[in-house]
Amino acid sequence: MNRSMVQAISMAIILAIIVIQIIWMRKHPDQWRWSIPVFLWMLHAFIFYVTVFFTDLPHTDWSAVLRLHGYISIFIVEAARLRRGSY
């Protein structure tokens, strides 16, 4: 599988996650804050892949920042669950 195919699949999954997050926020209006870290991470990833597909900019540094954003997002969610006692 070539890189473009992987990027296209990634973009489709990112869009699916964004849709799922929006649906979840609407179904759970009292708990919408749980979706913010992942929603923002996916929005960041969507913007990243749009620039990958439509520009010739080097994306190495941005890719590293996107990964860091993901790690921070998961850390926030997991730390909140631990603090809340959801484990």
MMTF fields as JSON, N, C-alpha, C and O atoms, coordinates in Angstrom:
{
  "mmtfVersion": "1.0.0",
  "mmtfProducer": "UNKNOWN",
  "numBonds": 347,
  "numAtoms": 348,
  "numGroups": 87,
  "numChains": 1,
  "numModels": 1,
  "chainsPerModel": [1],
  "groupsPerChain": [87],
  "chainIdList": ["A"],
  "bondAtomList": [4, 2, 8, 6, 12, 10, 16, 14, 20, 18, 24, 22, 28, 26, 32, 30, 36, 34, 40, 38, 44, 42, 48, 46, 52, 50, 56, 54, 60, 58, 64, 62, 68, 66, 72, 70, 76, 74, 80, 78, 84, 82, 88, 86, 92, 90, 96, 94, 100, 98, 104, 102, 108, 106, 112, 110, 116, 114, 120, 118, 124, 122, 128, 126, 132, 130, 136, 134, 140, 138, 144, 142, 148, 146, 152, 150, 156, 154, 160, 158, 164, 162, 168, 166, 172, 170, 176, 174, 180, 178, 184, 182, 188, 186, 192, 190, 196, 194, 200, 198, 204, 202, 208, 206, 212, 210, 216, 214, 220, 218, 224, 222, 228, 226, 232, 230, 236, 234, 240, 238, 244, 242, 248, 246, 252, 250, 256, 254, 260, 258, 264, 262, 268, 266, 272, 270, 276, 274, 280, 278, 284, 282, 288, 286, 292, 290, 296, 294, 300, 298, 304, 302, 308, 306, 312, 310, 316, 314, 320, 318, 324, 322, 328, 326, 332, 330, 336, 334, 340, 338, 344, 342],
  "bondOrderList": [1, 1, 1, 1, 1, 1, 1, 1, 1, 1, 1, 1, 1, 1, 1, 1, 1, 1, 1, 1, 1, 1, 1, 1, 1, 1, 1, 1, 1, 1, 1, 1, 1, 1, 1, 1, 1, 1, 1, 1, 1, 1, 1, 1, 1, 1, 1, 1, 1, 1, 1, 1, 1, 1, 1, 1, 1, 1, 1, 1, 1, 1, 1, 1, 1, 1, 1, 1, 1, 1, 1, 1, 1, 1, 1, 1, 1, 1, 1, 1, 1, 1, 1, 1, 1, 1],
  "groupList": [{"groupName": "MET", "atomNameList": ["N", "CA", "C", "O"], "elementList": ["N", "C", "C", "O"], "formalChargeList": [0, 0, 0, 0], "bondAtomList": [1, 0, 2, 1, 3, 2], "bondOrderList": [1, 1, 2], "singleLetterCode": "M", "chemCompType": "L-PEPTIDE LINKING"}, {"groupName": "ASN", "atomNameList": ["N", "CA", "C", "O"], "elementList": ["N", "C", "C", "O"], "formalChargeList": [0, 0, 0, 0], "bondAtomList": [1, 0, 2, 1, 3, 2], "bondOrderList": [1, 1, 2], "singleLetterCode": "N", "chemCompType": "L-PEPTIDE LINKING"}, {"groupName": "ARG", "atomNameList": ["N", "CA", "C", "O"], "elementList": ["N", "C", "C", "O"], "formalChargeList": [0, 0, 0, 0], "bondAtomList": [1, 0, 2, 1, 3, 2], "bondOrderList": [1, 1, 2], "singleLetterCode": "R", "chemCompType": "L-PEPTIDE LINKING"}, {"groupName": "SER", "atomNameList": ["N", "CA", "C", "O"], "elementList": ["N", "C", "C", "O"], "formalChargeList": [0, 0, 0, 0], "bondAtomList": [1, 0, 2, 1, 3, 2], "bondOrderList": [1, 1, 2], "singleLetterCode": "S", "chemCompType": "L-PEPTIDE LINKING"}, {"groupName": "VAL", "atomNameList": ["N", "CA", "C", "O"], "elementList": ["N", "C", "C", "O"], "formalChargeList": [0, 0, 0, 0], "bondAtomList": [1, 0, 2, 1, 3, 2], "bondOrderList": [1, 1, 2], "singleLetterCode": "V", "chemCompType": "L-PEPTIDE LINKING"}, {"groupName": "GLN", "atomNameList": ["N", "CA", "C", "O"], "elementList": ["N", "C", "C", "O"], "formalChargeList": [0, 0, 0, 0], "bondAtomList": [1, 0, 2, 1, 3, 2], "bondOrderList": [1, 1, 2], "singleLetterCode": "Q", "chemCompType": "L-PEPTIDE LINKING"}, {"groupName": "ALA", "atomNameList": ["N", "CA", "C", "O"], "elementList": ["N", "C", "C", "O"], "formalChargeList": [0, 0, 0, 0], "bondAtomList": [1, 0, 2, 1, 3, 2], "bondOrderList": [1, 1, 2], "singleLetterCode": "A", "chemCompType": "L-PEPTIDE LINKING"}, {"groupName": "ILE", "atomNameList": ["N", "CA", "C", "O"], "elementList": ["N", "C", "C", "O"], "formalChargeList": [0, 0, 0, 0], "bondAtomList": [1, 0, 2, 1, 3, 2], "bondOrderList": [1, 1, 2], "singleLetterCode": "I", "chemCompType": "L-PEPTIDE LINKING"}, {"groupName": "LEU", "atomNameList": ["N", "CA", "C", "O"], "elementList": ["N", "C", "C", "O"], "formalChargeList": [0, 0, 0, 0], "bondAtomList": [1, 0, 2, 1, 3, 2], "bondOrderList": [1, 1, 2], "singleLetterCode": "L", "chemCompType": "L-PEPTIDE LINKING"}, {"groupName": "TRP", "atomNameList": ["N", "CA", "C", "O"], "elementList": ["N", "C", "C", "O"], "formalChargeList": [0, 0, 0, 0], "bondAtomList": [1, 0, 2, 1, 3, 2], "bondOrderList": [1, 1, 2], "singleLetterCode": "W", "chemCompType": "L-PEPTIDE LINKING"}, {"groupName": "LYS", "atomNameList": ["N", "CA", "C", "O"], "elementList": ["N", "C", "C", "O"], "formalChargeList": [0, 0, 0, 0], "bondAtomList": [1, 0, 2, 1, 3, 2], "bondOrderList": [1, 1, 2], "singleLetterCode": "K", "chemCompType": "L-PEPTIDE LINKING"}, {"groupName": "HIS", "atomNameList": ["N", "CA", "C", "O"], "elementList": ["N", "C", "C", "O"], "formalChargeList": [0, 0, 0, 0], "bondAtomList": [1, 0, 2, 1, 3, 2], "bondOrderList": [1, 1, 2], "singleLetterCode": "H", "chemCompType": "L-PEPTIDE LINKING"}, {"groupName": "PRO", "atomNameList": ["N", "CA", "C", "O"], "elementList": ["N", "C", "C", "O"], "formalChargeList": [0, 0, 0, 0], "bondAtomList": [1, 0, 2, 1, 3, 2], "bondOrderList": [1, 1, 2], "singleLetterCode": "P", "chemCompType": "L-PEPTIDE LINKING"}, {"groupName": "ASP", "atomNameList": ["N", "CA", "C", "O"], "elementList": ["N", "C", "C", "O"], "formalChargeList": [0, 0, 0, 0], "bondAtomList": [1, 0, 2, 1, 3, 2], "bondOrderList": [1, 1, 2], "singleLetterCode": "D", "chemCompType": "L-PEPTIDE LINKING"}, {"groupName": "PHE", "atomNameList": ["N", "CA", "C", "O"], "elementList": ["N", "C", "C", "O"], "formalChargeList": [0, 0, 0, 0], "bondAtomList": [1, 0, 2, 1, 3, 2], "bondOrderList": [1, 1, 2], "singleLetterCode": "F", "chemCompType": "L-PEPTIDE LINKING"}, {"groupName": "TYR", "atomNameList": ["N", "CA", "C", "O"], "elementList": ["N", "C", "C", "O"], "formalChargeList": [0, 0, 0, 0], "bondAtomList": [1, 0, 2, 1, 3, 2], "bondOrderList": [1, 1, 2], "singleLetterCode": "Y", "chemCompType": "L-PEPTIDE LINKING"}, {"groupName": "THR", "atomNameList": ["N", "CA", "C", "O"], "elementList": ["N", "C", "C", "O"], "formalChargeList": [0, 0, 0, 0], "bondAtomList": [1, 0, 2, 1, 3, 2], "bondOrderList": [1, 1, 2], "singleLetterCode": "T", "chemCompType": "L-PEPTIDE LINKING"}, {"groupName": "GLY", "atomNameList": ["N", "CA", "C", "O"], "elementList": ["N", "C", "C", "O"], "formalChargeList": [0, 0, 0, 0], "bondAtomList": [1, 0, 2, 1, 3, 2], "bondOrderList": [1, 1, 2], "singleLetterCode": "G", "chemCompType": "PEPTIDE LINKING"}, {"groupName": "GLU", "atomNameList": ["N", "CA", "C", "O"], "elementList": ["N", "C", "C", "O"], "formalChargeList": [0, 0, 0, 0], "bondAtomList": [1, 0, 2, 1, 3, 2], "bondOrderList": [1, 1, 2], "singleLetterCode": "E", "chemCompType": "L-PEPTIDE LINKING"}],
  "groupTypeList": [0, 1, 2, 3, 0, 4, 5, 6, 7, 3, 0, 6, 7, 7, 8, 6, 7, 7, 4, 7, 5, 7, 7, 9, 0, 2, 10, 11, 12, 13, 5, 9, 2, 9, 3, 7, 12, 4, 14, 8, 9, 0, 8, 11, 6, 14, 7, 14, 15, 4, 16, 4, 14, 14, 16, 13, 8, 12, 11, 16, 13, 9, 3, 6, 4, 8, 2, 8, 11, 17, 15, 7, 3, 7, 14, 7, 4, 18, 6, 6, 2, 8, 2, 2, 17, 3, 15],
  "groupIdList": [1, 2, 3, 4, 5, 6, 7, 8, 9, 10, 11, 12, 13, 14, 15, 16, 17, 18, 19, 20, 21, 22, 23, 24, 25, 26, 27, 28, 29, 30, 31, 32, 33, 34, 35, 36, 37, 38, 39, 40, 41, 42, 43, 44, 45, 46, 47, 48, 49, 50, 51, 52, 53, 54, 55, 56, 57, 58, 59, 60, 61, 62, 63, 64, 65, 66, 67, 68, 69, 70, 71, 72, 73, 74, 75, 76, 77, 78, 79, 80, 81, 82, 83, 84, 85, 86, 87],
  "secStructList": [7, 7, 2, 2, 2, 2, 2, 2, 2, 2, 2, 2, 2, 2, 2, 2, 2, 2, 2, 2, 2, 2, 2, 2, 2, 2, 2, 7, 4, 4, 4, 4, 4, 4, 4, 2, 2, 2, 2, 2, 2, 2, 2, 2, 2, 2, 2, 2, 2, 2, 2, 2, 2, 2, 7, 7, 7, 7, 7, 2, 2, 2, 2, 2, 2, 2, 2, 2, 2, 2, 2, 2, 2, 2, 2, 2, 2, 2, 2, 2, 2, 2, 2, 2, 6, 7, 7],
  "xCoordList": [0.851, 0.0, 0.898, 1.82, 0.642, 1.49, 1.053, -0.012, 1.884, 1.655, 0.352, -0.368, 0.039, -1.191, -2.428, -3.39, -2.405, -3.541, -3.693, -4.804, -2.59, -2.628, -3.142, -3.93, -2.7, -3.15, -4.636, -5.341, -5.115, -6.538, -7.379, -8.43, -6.92, -7.617, -7.608, -8.619, -6.474, -6.376, -7.372, -8.038, -7.475, -8.408, -9.849, -10.635, -10.196, -11.557, -11.848, -12.934, -10.886, -11.069, -11.177, -12.0, -10.363, -10.414, -11.799, -12.379, -12.328, -13.673, -14.729, -15.656, -14.599, -15.541, -15.477, -16.512, -14.28, -14.129, -14.742, -15.391, -14.546, -15.139, -16.664, -17.304, -17.241, -18.694, -19.152, -20.139, -18.449, -18.8, -18.715, -19.579, -17.694, -17.553, -18.724, -19.26, -19.118, -20.249, -21.538, -22.309, -21.771, -22.964, -22.938, -23.953, -21.77, -21.657, -21.933, -22.618, -21.395, -21.624, -23.109, -23.612, -23.809, -25.242, -26.05, -27.041, -25.633, -26.343, -26.047, -26.851, -24.908, -24.489, -24.124, -22.961, -25.1, -24.782, -24.192, -23.512, -24.445, -23.897, -22.437, -21.768, -21.948, -20.577, -19.761, -18.76, -20.165, -19.516, -18.032, -17.273, -17.595, -16.178, -15.249, -14.084, -15.753, -14.929, -14.511, -13.5, -15.246, -14.948, -13.965, -13.39, -13.769, -12.941, -11.526, -11.1, -10.769, -9.389, -9.303, -8.483, -10.137, -10.085, -10.622, -10.069, -11.69, -12.245, -11.207, -11.036, -10.521, -9.505, -8.324, -7.773, -7.944, -6.859, -7.237, -6.423, -8.469, -8.909, -9.058, -8.769, -9.499, -9.572, -8.175, -7.977, -7.218, -5.819, -5.325, -4.682, -5.627, -5.204, -5.863, -5.219, -7.139, -7.837, -7.161, -6.917, -6.86, -6.181, -4.802, -4.395, -4.103, -2.794, -2.898, -2.14, -3.843, -3.95, -4.453, -4.087, -5.277, -5.681, -4.446, -4.303, -3.554, -2.334, -1.403, -0.706, -1.386, -0.565, -1.043, -0.234, -2.36, -2.911, -2.818, -2.66, -2.91, -3.062, -1.903, -1.997, -0.818, 0.345, 1.609, 1.586, 2.701, 4.008, 4.869, 6.088, 4.243, 4.986, 5.62, 5.033, 6.803, 7.374, 6.565, 6.257, 6.232, 5.352, 6.016, 5.327, 7.327, 8.02, 7.812, 7.416, 8.071, 7.9, 6.437, 6.117, 5.556, 4.129, 3.642, 2.811, 4.144, 3.777, 4.163, 3.4, 5.337, 5.781, 4.888, 4.557, 4.504, 3.613, 2.241, 1.627, 1.766, 0.482, 0.53, -0.419, 1.617, 1.763, 1.772, 1.111, 2.522, 2.55, 1.149, 0.757, 0.4, -0.97, -1.792, -2.583, -1.601, -2.297, -1.924, -2.795, -0.645, -0.204, -0.793, -1.239, -0.793, -1.344, -2.846, -3.365, -3.538, -4.986, -5.315, -6.187, -4.626, -4.87, -4.486, -5.183, -3.393, -2.983, -4.073, -4.398, -4.644, -5.689, -6.9, -7.421, -7.345, -8.512, -8.237, -9.06, -7.085, -6.771, -6.548, -6.973, -5.896, -5.697, -7.039, -7.249, -7.941, -9.271, -10.051, -10.719, -9.967, -10.654, -10.076, -10.824, -8.772, -8.145, -8.577, -8.91, -8.573, -8.988, -10.461, -10.841, -11.261, -12.702, -13.038, -14.127, -12.101, -12.341, -13.043, -13.758, -12.855, -13.528, -12.786, -13.187, -11.731, -10.996, -11.47, -10.965],
  "yCoordList": [-1.174, 0.0, 1.239, 1.33, 2.181, 3.36, 4.425, 4.328, 5.421, 6.466, 7.219, 7.514, 7.533, 8.271, 7.498, 8.084, 6.183, 5.355, 5.374, 5.501, 5.25, 5.288, 6.643, 6.715, 7.711, 9.049, 9.233, 9.858, 8.705, 8.796, 8.009, 8.478, 6.823, 6.022, 6.754, 6.785, 7.335, 8.101, 9.247, 9.491, 9.945, 11.072, 10.604, 11.271, 9.476, 8.943, 8.58, 8.859, 7.963, 7.589, 8.839, 8.887, 9.837, 11.102, 11.726, 12.158, 11.774, 12.337, 11.527, 12.097, 10.201, 9.346, 9.63, 9.691, 9.802, 10.094, 11.447, 11.589, 12.437, 13.758, 13.637, 14.203, 12.907, 12.712, 12.006, 12.411, 10.964, 10.229, 11.145, 11.087, 11.977, 12.893, 13.877, 14.155, 14.398, 15.335, 14.641, 15.202, 13.435, 12.671, 12.418, 12.583, 12.016, 11.73, 12.982, 12.918, 14.129, 15.378, 15.731, 16.225, 15.485, 15.777, 14.828, 15.236, 13.57, 12.59, 12.748, 12.349, 13.322, 13.489, 14.954, 15.26, 15.854, 17.275, 17.641, 18.66, 16.825, 17.095, 16.634, 16.976, 15.872, 15.34, 15.703, 15.045, 16.728, 17.094, 17.382, 17.224, 17.806, 18.144, 16.958, 17.149, 15.739, 14.554, 14.445, 13.811, 15.031, 14.942, 16.0, 15.849, 17.038, 18.153, 17.73, 18.058, 17.014, 16.677, 15.877, 16.185, 14.862, 14.029, 14.802, 14.701, 15.569, 16.366, 17.353, 17.466, 18.059, 19.022, 18.328, 18.833, 17.176, 16.405, 15.985, 16.092, 15.507, 15.088, 16.279, 16.157, 17.412, 18.618, 19.026, 19.391, 18.96, 19.246, 18.269, 18.68, 16.988, 15.976, 16.21, 16.049, 16.587, 16.866, 18.012, 17.912, 19.095, 20.238, 19.821, 20.224, 19.023, 18.523, 17.769, 18.041, 16.814, 16.017, 16.826, 16.533, 17.829, 18.709, 19.386, 19.476, 19.863, 20.509, 19.5, 19.836, 18.266, 17.22, 16.975, 16.867, 16.886, 16.589, 17.763, 17.549, 18.992, 20.13, 21.122, 22.153, 20.841, 21.729, 20.901, 19.679, 21.574, 20.919, 21.281, 21.114, 21.773, 22.159, 20.937, 19.855, 21.09, 19.976, 19.833, 20.825, 18.619, 18.375, 17.64, 17.212, 17.482, 16.695, 17.252, 16.518, 18.532, 19.129, 19.113, 18.812, 19.436, 19.462, 18.066, 17.923, 17.053, 15.681, 15.344, 14.697, 15.781, 15.543, 16.287, 15.756, 17.508, 18.288, 17.616, 17.587, 17.082, 16.378, 15.146, 14.884, 14.402, 13.252, 13.707, 13.102, 14.777, 15.317, 15.735, 15.486, 16.361, 16.75, 15.514, 15.556, 14.425, 13.176, 12.646, 12.241, 12.641, 12.161, 13.014, 12.488, 14.328, 15.233, 15.011, 15.015, 14.82, 14.586, 13.326, 13.343, 12.24, 10.987, 11.133, 10.615, 11.827, 12.059, 12.799, 12.424, 13.853, 14.628, 13.749, 13.779, 12.977, 12.114, 11.073, 10.863, 10.424, 9.373, 9.933, 9.32, 11.077, 11.697, 12.099, 11.949, 12.608, 12.983, 11.754, 11.781, 10.675, 9.43, 8.89, 8.436, 8.931, 8.461, 9.301, 8.767, 10.612, 11.513, 11.32, 11.411, 11.057, 10.878, 9.512, 9.307, 8.584, 7.245, 6.349, 5.43, 6.597, 5.806, 4.524, 3.81, 4.22, 2.981, 1.885, 0.765],
  "zCoordList": [0.0, 0.0, 0.0, 0.811, -0.889, -0.947, 0.061, 0.671, 0.216, 1.221, 0.985, 1.939, -0.258, -0.558, -0.133, 0.363, -0.323, 0.08, 1.606, 2.121, 2.313, 3.785, 4.262, 5.206, 3.614, 3.994, 3.71, 4.502, 2.608, 2.282, 3.287, 3.724, 3.647, 4.653, 5.999, 6.701, 6.349, 7.591, 7.595, 8.601, 6.485, 6.372, 6.557, 7.229, 5.974, 6.113, 7.567, 8.075, 8.226, 9.631, 10.502, 11.416, 10.228, 10.972, 10.848, 11.844, 9.635, 9.438, 10.176, 10.751, 10.167, 10.895, 12.399, 13.063, 12.931, 14.357, 14.693, 15.729, 13.836, 14.067, 14.114, 15.0, 13.173, 13.155, 14.429, 15.043, 14.822, 16.047, 17.27, 18.145, 17.338, 18.467, 18.512, 19.585, 17.364, 17.313, 17.755, 18.534, 17.268, 17.676, 19.178, 19.855, 19.707, 21.136, 21.964, 22.985, 21.519, 22.246, 22.269, 23.278, 21.177, 21.122, 22.003, 22.61, 22.075, 22.897, 24.379, 25.222, 24.699, 26.093, 26.359, 26.623, 26.293, 26.437, 27.794, 27.922, 28.795, 30.12, 30.252, 31.227, 29.29, 29.357, 28.12, 27.834, 27.385, 26.132, 26.292, 25.336, 27.489, 27.703, 27.446, 27.096, 27.617, 27.383, 25.923, 25.621, 25.04, 23.616, 23.124, 22.046, 23.873, 23.398, 23.004, 21.897, 23.856, 23.463, 22.162, 21.297, 22.023, 20.819, 19.614, 18.519, 19.807, 18.717, 18.18, 16.966, 19.058, 18.619, 17.945, 16.966, 18.471, 17.862, 16.439, 15.522, 16.258, 14.937, 13.996, 12.806, 14.497, 13.68, 13.216, 12.057, 14.127, 13.801, 12.721, 11.755, 12.891, 11.918, 10.559, 9.522, 10.558, 9.305, 8.557, 7.355, 9.261, 8.646, 8.121, 7.031, 8.896, 8.477, 7.151, 6.22, 7.066, 5.851, 4.663, 3.525, 4.899, 3.795, 3.214, 1.995, 4.079, 3.569, 2.908, 1.95, 3.41, 2.772, 1.345, 0.423, 1.166, -0.157, -1.121, -2.323, -0.633, -1.534, -1.551, -2.217, -0.842, -0.881, -1.01, -0.864, -1.283, -1.348, -0.143, -0.174, 0.909, 2.108, 2.76, 2.739, 3.334, 4.127, 5.418, 6.077, 5.765, 6.911, 8.064, 8.99, 8.034, 9.05, 10.445, 11.351, 10.634, 11.968, 12.39, 13.54, 11.456, 11.774, 12.153, 13.049, 11.491, 11.81, 13.251, 13.968, 13.664, 15.042, 16.036, 17.096, 15.694, 16.564, 16.646, 17.713, 15.533, 15.523, 16.432, 17.171, 16.379, 17.284, 18.733, 19.576, 19.033, 20.393, 20.83, 21.97, 19.946, 20.243, 20.625, 21.567, 19.895, 20.218, 21.582, 22.351, 21.891, 23.206, 24.322, 25.342, 24.128, 25.142, 25.292, 26.408, 24.188, 24.24, 25.026, 25.895, 24.725, 25.444, 26.913, 27.786, 27.196, 28.581, 29.348, 30.474, 28.745, 29.413, 29.72, 30.835, 28.751, 28.952, 30.025, 30.916, 29.943, 30.909, 32.315, 33.294, 32.428, 33.745, 34.349, 35.552, 33.522, 34.014, 34.46, 35.494, 33.684, 34.087, 35.383, 36.249, 35.53, 36.758, 37.942, 39.0, 37.77, 38.836, 39.204, 40.371, 38.211, 38.41, 38.991, 39.526, 38.882, 39.4, 38.409, 38.807, 37.114, 36.085, 35.749, 34.83, 36.46, 36.201, 37.091, 37.014]
}
